[in-house]
C-alpha cells in the first residue's frame, strides 16, 4: 500500500476543476467519472463553472463535492479573474485543474492565489478553429504555458500539436487517455435485440451522442442520412436517425429535419441520462465532428459493441481501427459518410463483427480504472514535487 499525501491540517488535498460550463458533454462526463471514482482519502474535489451549472451536476455522486458558478459575461470579463482569485484564496486548493482553451487563461489567478499545482487539459478544439490555427488563441495558449506545471492532452495528435505548435516542453507534456466503464456500457444481453422504443423493432437506427454544437457537425450528419436513404431505396423505409444531446444548435437542427420532411424518422430528444440504454438500441454509431480529442462517446459506443463511422480528425483515428472496429471518412463529406453507413446497412454481419472488435479494443486499451489511476498519478507527482507543506502518511501496514 502506498503513502497518501495530506494537507497540513490533516485533510486530503483539494482539486479545483475549472470548466466553462458544467453541462452534458464528453469532457464533463469523464471529469465527473474521475471525481466519483478517485479514492476519497487521496483528494477532495470542487467544480467551478465559469458560466453556469446545469442539472448535469446530479451525476456527481461523491459526497462533499462543492459547486461554484462565476457567471462569466461574454468577452474578457476581468471581474471573473478577480472572483476566481478570491474563491481560490478562500478554498486554498492544492491543484487548479483547468480544461480546454476556455479556461486556460485563469492560471495566473491560480498563481496569485497561491495554488501550488496548476494543470491544463486539452480535450479538443472549437469548431471555429478545428485545426488549431487561430493565431490569437495560440498566442494565449503559449503565454499561459509558463504558469502551468503540466499541459496534457487526451490524444496523441493533441500532444504532438501542443509540443510543436504551442511549444509545451516535453517535461510539461503528457498523454492522458480516456477510459470507459465497460460494465455500464455493454451490448444487449444475449437473446435481446437492438431497437429503440421510440422507433420499435424492425428499424435500422444510426445514432450519435454529444452536445449539439457546431464542432459536432450534426447538420452534416443529417445530410449524410438523407443521402443514405437515396443510396438504399430498398432499405429507406426502415432507416432511422437518433441524435442525443442538448446544445445551442438543437432548435436549428430540428428545423432542418422538419424542412427536409424526415421529422418522423429522426429522434432529437435533447440531453438524456440513459445513454447506456440508448446505445444498446442503436445499430450503427456516427461521429461527424470537425474536431475532437479522444472521443468518449465513440468509446462508449464501441464498449456497447457498435461499429463506429467517424471523421478523420483529432483523436478519432486513434480510437477507430479503420476497417476493423469501424470506418473513417473525411470531415464535412456527407457523401463519404453515407457510403460508409451504407456498407453496414447492406451487411449487418459486418456491423456485428466490427462492433465486437470495438468492444475488445475498449477492454484492452481504454479501461476506466487505468484512466483514474493515470490522473491520480499526475496529481501525486506534482503535489509531491511542489507542496512542501504536505507530508506522507504511513500506510496501514506501516503503523
FENNORGI-V409111 format. One record per helix or strand. SS is the DSSP state (h for helix, s for strand). FROM is the first residue (numbers start at 0). TO is the last residue. Records with the same first field share a line. If there is no record, write none. Layout:
SS=FROM-TO / FROM-TO
//
This chain:
s=3-5 / 11-18 / 21-21 / 42-48 / 52-52 / 65-68 / 94-98 / 116-121 / 149-152 / 172-174 / 179-179 / 203-208 / 238-243 / 265-269 / 283-286 / 306-310 / 321-321 / 325-328 / 366-366 / 390-392
h=25-36 / 54-58 / 77-90 / 99-103 / 106-111 / 126-128 / 134-144 / 155-163 / 169-171 / 213-215 / 217-230 / 235-237 / 249-258 / 262-264 / 274-278 / 295-302 / 315-318 / 333-345 / 347-364 / 367-385 / 395-397
//
